[in-house]
Every structure is written in C-alpha cells, then in structure tokens.
Amino acid sequence: MCGLCGFILKDARMPDMEILRRMTGSIRHRGPDAEGYHVETGVGIGHRRLSIIDIEGGGQPLYNEDGSVCVAYNGEIYNHLILRKELEDSGHVFRTRADTEVLVHLYEEYGDAMVTRLSGMFAFAIWDVINRKLLLGRDRMGQKPLFFAETRYGLVFGSEMKSVLASGLVDRCVDPDGLSDFLSLNYVVAPRTIVSGIKQLPPGQILTLENGTRAVRSYWDFDSPAVPVHSQEESAEELYRLLGDAVDQRLMSEVPLGVLLSGGMDSSSVVAMMAQRSSQRIKTFSIGFEEASYDESRYARLIANRYNTEHHELVVNPDIGDILPGLVWSLDEPFGDASAIPAYLLAGFARSEITVALNGDGADELFGGYPTLQADRIAASYRLLPSGMRKTLADWVNKMPVSFSKVSIDLMARQFVAGASHDQAEWHYWWRLISTDEDKNLLICGDVANARNGPSAQEQFVEAYHSAPYTGGADRQMYVDQKTFLPGDILTKADRTTMGRSLEARSPFLDERVVDFANGLPFDFKVRWHEGKYILRQAMEGRIPDQTLSRRKRGFNAPISLWFQGPMRELLCDTLHESRIRQTGLFNPGVVGRIIDDHLGGRRDNGLRLWGLLSFQLWHERFIQSDLETLGTGER
C-alpha cells in the first residue's frame, strides 16, 4: 500500500523538486518504507511505499523495459500473477515480483482499456513518456482515493487532498457546495470535495490528459439484476465459493496479516474462511467500549474462541484529545462519521502486530444489511395513511424523550417521520441526513450560503436513483448507497484510518466477482421483510455460530453523544468556541452555540452534527488556516 502524487505542467520547464518533495512528504504515512520520483521536462511524479510484495525489488515509480512508460501506484492487484503469465507469454520482460509491474505492460498491450483487466483495489498514475499522456485510474468501488485539480500551471494530483494542497498550486478555500454536502451527510459526494478547485476521481473512472485536453470517463458500472438461474440455496453456495476465493486472494502478503473483527456477521465470515485456508493461527483485533449499549466485544470473543485466533482487544478511553491531531491529519477531509475514532484506534492497535488487515466492509451495501431498506418498505405503507393521522403520529414522535443510547428509538423514529413524507427517490436520502436545508440556512453565513450554485446532495442522490440500471425501488436504493455512502463514508473511513497508521486494509466482499454476483441477485434473495443479508446468512449457516447469524445489525459506532455530555464536553466547547468559529468565518456562532446547548441540555441528540462541526473546525485550522510549509512535513 502506498501513496502517489504529481503534476503535469503546461509549460516546458523542469519541475520544482521542493514542491514535489513537499507533496510526497505530506503522504509519508501511506508509505513509510521508501520514496521515489520521476522527473522530466514539465512532469513530476512522487511516490511513498509501504512494502507488502517484493519488499526488496518493488520500488516506485516503476518502468517498462525501455523506460517509455512510468507508473506510480497505490493498492493491490489480486490477479497480478494471472496477468503476469499472459504478458510474459506476449513477450514482456519482468524485472520484479511486484504486482505494480503488470500495470506498465498492460498499458503497452491495451492502452486505456488496461484498467478493465484489473481485479483489486487501486489508484494509479501512468505517464506515457513518448506520447506525453497521463492516465489516472481508480478502482471500481472506490477503495483507494485519488484527487486532482486543474490549475493555471497544469494538472496536480495525489492520493490525498493534502498532497494537492501541499503543492501550493491550488488556492486553499472552502467550496460552498462541498460545505453544504458535508453538513447534509457528514461527508462530501464525489466528484466534489470540500476545497474549491479540487475534485475526486469517482470510483470506476479514469482520467486522461493528452495534448492539453483532459477527459474523465467511466469504465465500469453495475449490471441490472438477472432472472435467477439458480435456486436461492444454490446461489448461497455460489456466494460462499466466491467469497472464499476472494479471501484466499487477499491472503497474498510477505508481511504479517490479520483481521479487524467487529463480531458481526461480515467480519466473522472472513475469519471463518481464513481459518479454512491458513496454516497459521489467525491474528484478530477488536475494540470495546465502557458504554454497554455500544460494546460488542463479547461477540468478537465468541468468534475468536470458535476459531482459536490470537485475539487482541482494546477498550476505548473516551479521553481522545491526544489522538485528535493525528486523526484529523489522517482523515484528510472533514469527516463526521464518529466511528472513525474507534477505527483509527483499532488500526493503530493492530499495526503493532500486523501490516495487512482484512475486514468485512461492503457486505451491508451489497446484500441489504441496513435497516433503512426495511424502513423504505414501511414508509410506502405509512404514506397511504390519511394526512391527519400522519401528522398526529409525527407530533407524538417529536415529543418522545431524547435517548443517547446506541439503538436510539426516538432518533430513528424522528428520522422516519421526516423522511417518509418524501417520494421514493428522495426518502433514502432522508435516512442518511444529518442537517436539513433549514438547519444549514441558519448555520452557514449568508455570503457563503449564497455562493452555492451546484446540485445539492439531495439532487445527487435523486440523480443516482434515477440513473440506476434497475427497475425496482429497493434495488435503486441499494445502488444509491453503493454510489454515495459506501465510497464517501465507509471506504473513506477505512482507507484513511488504516493508512494513517500505515496499515493496509483489504475487503473480500468488494471483490468484483462478489460485487457482480450480489448485484445480479433478485432483491428478495437479499432482504426479507424483517431481515437483511438473508443470502449471506444462508451461505454461512453452520459455518459461523448461530448466535452471530441471528443477531440484528447494530453497526460499528462510537458513543459520541454521551461523550460530549461527559469527558469530551470541555473539548467540544473549546473547539467550537465563538472566537474560533468567527475566525473560520463560515458559520454563525450563535447557531453553533444553540446546537451545543440543546445537546448538553438533553433537548436534542445533536451528537452527529456536533462531531461533524468539531471535525470541520479542526480540519480547517490544520489545512486552511495553517502555513503551507507544515503540510509537507507530515507533522500531525
């Protein structure tokens, strides 16, 4: 696992190595083992390496036989041995055992279409020296990030936004549309970012720059569900086979490897399949909380005992002030999912023993694990009720006492009655909503709010819903999650928290064969009225404990609402103090104060909003208000 960065200048001059080193230094955590550069007239490419495969010989940037094609790459190509054999049979000569080298030879054979041959997680930059052409590519699901900006000097790109900012070629100012997205969802929907002028390359897309012309296009999307050719039982066995093969591929490593084990069905399934394939005792790592409703460590221990793993467990201390600078630096963008806190702690805990960790990410989005899908069905019936009855019910729900427990019935009920009044293309957005338009209009300063001119987050959700290659509403909702929430929240968290600790995370459920198989299944194979991930439960029946299979989804989260009322109260009030909010110049201090007071007074659970605001404030101070030189040091 690694980090890459670079720029293609418009004029014919040698790149400034100070800029390139500053960009590369900003992502040192992604690759602490080595650094490398490719420099020629108008071109500078930097790379940081975390050595996983061919530790001695896999340095980057890496070249083809005659040096006419150069690559800097981040990720793992799981089918690289198959591709290598094909390329050697075609006459290509390999100098290393690294998976990286297949990229340059594939480009020689297939040009831009080479990306369709790759199975894995990746972001890469290929520079065609002879044709002076740049090709940037990102994996299908968005496991590995890639940012770029078109400036008056040329195109700048990097694995993280901080690398692009560290170039000094992009103005450091907040994008009003990106800010609006963030307040709505606690993340920003690609291709937009929080910084004006910087974009994300969306999952499943490539960017080319040739003769001064930039083009971005998709190379992959989901197929529509097919008519079942197998029974549900046969499909469950096929899923088990595919997932087992995906796990097998992800055991490829020359460094210590283990599993991030939550105790839920997804990561437990990964452990079970590893146990079948590994001759060594598996290392597992889990996290616990002092707050009972959030602690699931006993379920992780159940799996660890079942498979006799070498189990390691960390209990989170809510006094997290010491880790916040490192967390904010690693997250790279403002990020309001509070589960990033335990994820970051878990990654650091695991890194003391391993360099590669498998996880269960992606199963919920592929197999319908979120209770919002059941809520979608209930909402369809709710909308048929007379308006007076719905109003009475909504009034009753909004008067429910506030609870800060993990499974907060009052919070879910309020979210339901707010979302269920919208049409089917919109209500899934409301299940994900953190701040409404009314909330944002009060919060954001007027001149910033008036500068918004792009499609809103809700409009982006609706557009994804209508562009889905499906006819059923539930299938469309799952498509929206895979296009927005999965890459924007789940995979962003997984990449930044692990890479911030120089740990590589691998996700067997996101193998493209598993993804294609899951999206080709009928919806009722995946979700029953009261039960999500039905076919995965079938596939794992008798293979993991019944207690694990029968548990209802509770999610991986942190008790941030409780912490803000207790051990993090001082940190919250200090970070979001009126003086600091005024210095940022984006929010109305009085509104921020009311959000804090309502939460501390127990009148409303504003935990997610407050963590988002706190995350944003700390990010702004570190990345926008700080000196440019500090971005290149890698200091946290």
N, C-alpha and C positions, 0 to 999 in steps of 0.2 A: 504494500500500500504506500502511496506516495502523494506528492503534490507537484503541480506544474504551473508555469506562468510564462508570460512573454508579451512581445509586442511586434507588430509589423508596421514599420514607419512608411509614411507617404513619400518621403524624400530619400535620396541615395546618400546616406551618411552612416557612419558606424554608430551602433547603439552606445548609449551611456551605461557603462558597466556598473556605476554606482546605483543607478536606478534599478537595473536588473538584479543586482545583489540585494537591494532593499526589498524588492518584490519577493525574491526567493527566501530571504530571511524571515519574512512575515509568516511563512507557512512551514517553518522548520519542524514544528510539532508533527506535521504529516509525514515527515521523513527525516528522522534524526540521525540516520546512519551515514548518509553521503549527500553530496550536492554535485551538480554538473551543469554545463552551459553549452549552448550552440550560439555562436555569434558570427554574423557576416553583414555585409552592407545592407542596412535597412531592416535587419532581423535580429532579435534577441530572444532566446528561449532558455528558461531556467527550470531546474528540477531538484526536488528533495526526495530522498529514497528511504523507505522503510523496507529492509531486506527480508523477503519471505521465501522466494525461489531463486536458485542460483545466486547464493549470497556473495560469492566471490566475483562472478562474472557478469552480473546483470545491471551494471551501472547505466545511467541515462544522462542526457539524451543518447539514443542508440540509432545506428545507421544500417542501411542495406550494404550490399557487397562493395559498391563503388562510391558510397557516401552521397549519393544523389537524393536519398530520401532519409529524413530525420524524424524521430518520434520522441515525444515526452508523454508519459502515460501514468495514469493512476487507476489501480483496480486489479482485477484478476480475470483472466480469460480461461475458463474452465475446460474448454475444448481445445486448448492450445496444442496438445500432443497429436490430436487427430489432424488439425490444420498443419502442423509442422510436417507430418508424414506426407500430406498431399503436396505441400510446397517443395519439399525435398525431391519428391518424385518428378516435379516440374523443373528441377534443375537449380533451385535456390540453395545457397550455401549458408548454413547457420554457424555463428561463432560462439553462441552462448546457449545455456539451457533455459533461459528466462522466457516466460510467456510473452514478454514485450516484443521480442524479435519477430513474432509472426505478423505483427501489425505492419511493419515496413514491407515485408514480402507480399502480404495480402494486398497492400496498396499497389505494388508493382503489377500484380496479376489482375486486379479487379477495379482499381481506381476507387471512386467514392463508394461503389457498391460493396466494398470490402466489409463495411460495418454490418451488413446483413448476415455475414458468416460467423459473427462473434457470439459466443454464449458466455455471458459473465456480467460483471459489474465494472463499468469503466467510464473514464473521461480521458480523451487524448487530444494531442495536437500533433498533426503530421505536417511537416514542411517539405514540399516538393522543390528542391533546390533549382532544378533545371527550368521548370515551368513557373517558378516563383508563385506557388499556390499554397495556401493554408487550408487544411481540413481539420475542423474541430468536431468531435463526436461525443455523444453522451448515451449511456445505456438505456434500454427500453423503459425501465420502471423508474429511473432517477435515483439509483442508489449512490452514485458518485456525482458531485456537483461540478458545474463549470459556468463561470461568469465572464462577460465580455462587455466592452464599451467602445463605441466609435467616437474618436476624438478628432480634434483638428490636426493632431500629429499622426494619427493612424489608429489601428485596432489594437486594443490592450485586452489580455485575457488572463484568467487564473482559476485555480481550483477553489479559491475562496475570494470573497469580495474584498477582504482586507488586502489581498495581494494586488488587486486592481487599484485600490485606493492608495497603496504604498507607492505606486508608480509616480504619483503627483501629476499625472496627465489628465485626471478627472477631477472636476470641482466637487468638493465634499459638501453636498447639501441634500437635505431630505426631500424625497419625491412626495408631493401631496397625495397622489393616488396610491403610492405604496404605503404611506402612513394610514390612509383610510382603510386599505386592505388589512393592515396589521391590527388596527383597532377592532375591525369586524371579526377577525378569525384568530388573532394572536400569531399569525404568520402571513407571508406575502405570497400571492399566487403567481407562479411563473407565467410569462417571461418577465414580469415586473419585479423590481426589487425595492428596497427602502431608500435607495440612493438614486437621485436623478442622473440619467445617462448610463447607468449600469443595468444590464439585463442578465437574466439566467437563460442559458440554453435549455429549453424544455426537454424532458425525457423523450427518448426515441427520435431525436432530431440531430441533424448535422448542420454545420455552418461552413461555407466555403468563401474564401476571399481570393479572387484572381483578377488581375488587371484592374485593380481598384474597385471591383464590384463585389459586394457582399450579398450572399443568398443563404437563407435558412429554410430547410425543408424537412418533412417527416420521412423516416424510412420504415416506420413500424406503427401499427395501431392494433387494437383488439379486434378479433373476429366476432361476428354475431353468433349466438348460441345455435348449435345444430340440433336436428331431430335426433334424439338418443338412439344410438345403435346398440347399446348395451343396457342391461338392467342396472338398477341403482346398486345392487350388490356387486355386479361385475365392475361397475365404474369405481366403486370404493376400493376394490382390489387393484385396479389400474392406478388409482391415485397413490396407494401405498407403494406400488412399484416405482412410480415416477419420483415420488418424494424420497424414497430410499436411494435411488440413483443420484438425485440432486445432493443429498447428504454425503454420499460417497465421493462425489467430485469435490466437495468443499473440505474434504479432509487432506487435500494436497497441501503440504507445508514442510519446510525444513526447519521450522521453529516451533516452540511449544504451542499447543492448541487446546481449547476448551469450549464450554458452553455457558452463555448467560441465561440462567434458569430462573424463570419467574414462578414456576409451579403451576402455571396454566397449561391448557391442553397443547398449545402450539410448541412452546419450548420443550415441554415434556416429550412430545412426539419426536423432536430432534434428538433428545438424549436417548430415547429407546432405540432409534435407528442407528445412532452412533455405537451403542452398546453391542449391536449385532456385528458391527464392521471393524471395531477397534480391538486390537490385541492387547492394548494397554488400558489401564484404569483411567476413566474419563475424569477430567477436572471440571467441576461445576461451581458456579458463583451466583449467589443470590443476595438479595437485600431485604432487610426488615425494618419495621417502624415501631416506635414505642406506642403509637396510637393504634388501638386494637382493630378498628374498622378498616385500617389501611394495611395492616400487617398480614402477609400471606406466606411468610417464611416457612410455616409448618407444612404447606403444600409442596414447597420446593424440597424440604427434607424428606417428604414421602417418596418423591421420585428418586432422590439421591440414595435413599436406603434400598429402594427396589432394585436399582441398577448398580449398587455398591460403588458409587462415584466417590472421588476425592473431593468432598464438598467443602466450600468456603462460604461463610455467611457474615455479612456486615450489617449492623444495626445503625440506621441513620441518626445522627445527632442534629436536631433542628437548629443548632447554632452554626449556621453555614456562612457567616460573614467572611471567614478566612478563604473559602473556596470561590466566592463570587467573582473576584477579578479574573481568575483562571477560567471560570465557566463562561463569563461574558466574552472573553477573548476567544475561547474555543467555539462558541456558538456563531460568531462572525456577524450575525444579524440579530436584531432584536427578536426574541423568541419567547412567546408567552405560555408555552406548554410547561407547566411546573414539574412534570415528570422528568424533564431534563436534569433536575437536581439529583435525584437518586441515580439516574442513568450515568451521569458524569462521575459520581462517587463510585458506582459499581465498576465502571470502566477502569478507573484508577486502581481500585482494589484488585481487579482481575489482572491488570498489567504487571503486577508484581510477580505473577506466576506464568503468564502466557503472553503471546504476541498476536494470536489469532483466536477469535471467539465466534462461534456460531450462535444464531438467535432464531426466534420464531416470528420475526417481522413479516407482514404481508398476508398472513393467514386470514385475519379478520376481513380485510378488504376483498380477498379473492373468494372466500367461502361464506360470507354473510355473517360475521361474528358480532356485528354491532346491534344493540337493541333498538337503534333508530329505525332499522328495517321493519321490526315488529310495530314500532310506533307509526311508521308510514301506513301500515295496514289499518291500525286502529283509527288513524286520522281520517281515512276515507269514510269510515262509518260515522265518526264524530261530525264531519261536515254535513251529514244528512239530518242531523238534529235541527229542530227549529232554532232560529237565531236567539230567541229569548232564553231558551234552555241553555244554549252555549254561553250566553252572557252570564247567566246565573252561576254556571259551573266555573267560568273564568274568575268571577268575583270571589267565589269561595276559595279557589286555588290561591289567588293572590293574597288572601288573608291567612294562609297557613303559616304557622310559626317557622322561623328560619332554623335549619339544622346544618351543622358544618361537618357531619359525618360523610364517609366516602360515598355511600349509596344514599344520596340525599333525595328523598321522595319529593319534598317540596320544590327543590330546584328543578328536578325533572318534570314535575307537573306544570310549573310555570313555563318552562321551555316548550312543553307540549301545547298548551292552550294558546301560546303566542304563535307557534308555527303552524298549527293545524288549520288556521283560518285562511292560509295561503293555498294557491293551487299546487298541483303535484310537482311542477317544475321548480317551485320555489321552496317548498316546505323543508326539503332536505337541508337546504342552506340554513334554515332557522334552527335546526337541531345543532348545527355547528357554531351558531352565532354567539359572540361574546359581547359586542356592543352594537346596539341598533343605530340606525341613521339619526334618530332623535338624540340618542346619547352622544354620538360623535359631533353633531352640530353644536351641542352645548360645550363639549370638551375642547375641540380644536379652535384655535384662534381664527377670527374671521377671515383675515387675508390669506391664511393657509388653506382654510376650507374652500374659499372662493377660487383658489388656483387649481382645484381638481377638475380634470377635463376628460379623463379616460373612463372606460367601463368600470362600474363598481364591482366589488367582489360578488354581490348577488347576481349581477348580469353575467359575470364569468361562469358562475355555477349553472345558471339557466342555459347559457350557450353550450356548455359541455353536455347538459342533459339532452338538449335537442340535437346535438351532433353525434350522440351515442349510436353505434351500429346495432341497436336493439329496438324492439317494439314495446316490450313490457316496461311499465313504470319502475318496478323494483330493480330490474336489470340496469335501467338507466341510472338509478340512484347509486348502484354499486360502481358503475362506470365513472360517475362524478367523483366518488371517493378515491378511485384509483388515479384520477387525473389531478386531483386537488389535495385532499387531506393526506394521502399516502406519501407523495413526494414532498409536499410542502411542510408537513408536520412530522410524521412518523420517521421517514427516511432522513430528513434533515437532522432530527434529533439523534438518530442512530449514528450517522456519519460524523457529526461534529463532536458529540460527547466521546465517542471512541477514538477518533483521530486526534482530538485534543489531548488524549492520553497516550498517543502513539500505539493504539490497539486497532487491529483490523477486524471489522465485523463482517460476517458472511451470513446470508439469508437464504436457506434452501427453498423456502416457499416462493421465492422470487425467481427461481429458475424459469427460463422462458417456456420450457415444456410444461411445467406445472401451471404457469400462468395461462398458457393457451388452453390447456385441458380444463382448468377451472372456469374460464370464461366461455368455454364451449358447452358447459353443462346447463341443463334447464334450472331455472331458479328454485323450483321445489325440490331439487336434489340437494340444495344447499341450505335453504331456510324453510322450516316448518312454522306453524303459527306461533309456537312458544319457544322455538329452539333454532339457534343459528349453527352454522358449521356442521350440519347434520351428516353430510357425507364424510367429513373428516372424522367425526365420532365413529361412524361405521368402520372406516378404514383402520382406526386404532383400537377398536373393541377387542378386548382380550390381550392387547399389546401394551397398554398402559393401565394403571389402576382404575377401577370403576369410579372411585371417589373423584378422580381427576376428570374423567369423562362427564360425570353428572353435574359438575359444578357450573353454576351460572357465571357468565362473564362479569368480572368486576373491574378489569382494567388495571394498568400499572400507573399509579399516580402518587403524588405527594400531598400530605395534609396541609397544603399551603394556607388554606383559610383559617385553620386552627393555629398555625404558626404565627400568622400575622396578629392574632389576638394575644399571643404569648411571647415566645422567645424572639420572634422577628419584628415585634412591634416597634422597637426603637429604630431598627434598621429601616423599616418601611417609612416611618415618619421623617427620619433624617434624609433619606434618599429623595423622597417626594416633598421635601420642604418647599415652601413658597419661593424662597430665594433661588433654589436650584431650578425649579420649574420656570421661573421668569428668565433665568439665564439661557435656558434652552430655547425659549421663545416660541413654542409651538402649542402649548396647552394653557387653558385658563386656570390659574392657580386655585381660584375659589371653587371651581367644579371638582378639581382633583381633591381638594380638602373635604368636600361633601362626600365623595366616593369613599374616602378613608373613614370619615366619621360614621357613615351608615354601616360600614363593615364592623368597625370596632364597637359600635353601639348595638350590634346584633340585629339591626333592622333589615339588612340585606346581605346575602352572601356575594361579596364583590371580590372574592379571592382571586379568581382568574383574571379579572380586569386589573386588579392591583399588581399581580405578578407581571402582567404584560406591561403596565406603565413603569414599574420598577426596572424591568429588563430593558425597556426602551431608554429610560433615563441613564442607566449605567452604560449602555451601548453608545449613546450619543456623546457622553462625556469622554469615553475612551476612543471613539473612532472619528468623531466630527470636531469636537472641541479641543482635542489634544494636538500636540505638534506632529507634523508629518513624519519626522525622523523616528519617532517612537514606534510607528507602525512597522518599520523594517527591522526592529531589534528582536522581535518575538517576545519581548517582555510582557508579562501579564499584569 
